[in-house]
Amino acid sequence: MVAITKNAGAFIPTARPRTTIALMDMPRQWVKRYDLRQKLASMDTRMLRDIGWSVFDARREAAKPFWKA
């Protein structure tokens, strides 16, 4: 089970250089973001409140494309 919080690593842009390793890691980050955003989109108000998100913030985050941090 993945803990979803506003500080989840998938939503925080990383400032590391674009090396070969970073480029290889990018698809993994995209999948992680996509998965977390799908889970956010499926949560009801009570669940969102439990994890510290407002409905507005969750819907806005869920609407972002997977490549945007």
Secondary structure as UniProt FT lines:
FT   TURN            6..7
FT   HELIX           9..11
FT   HELIX           20..42
FT   HELIX           45..50
FT   TURN            51..52
FT   HELIX           55..63
FT   TURN            66..67
//
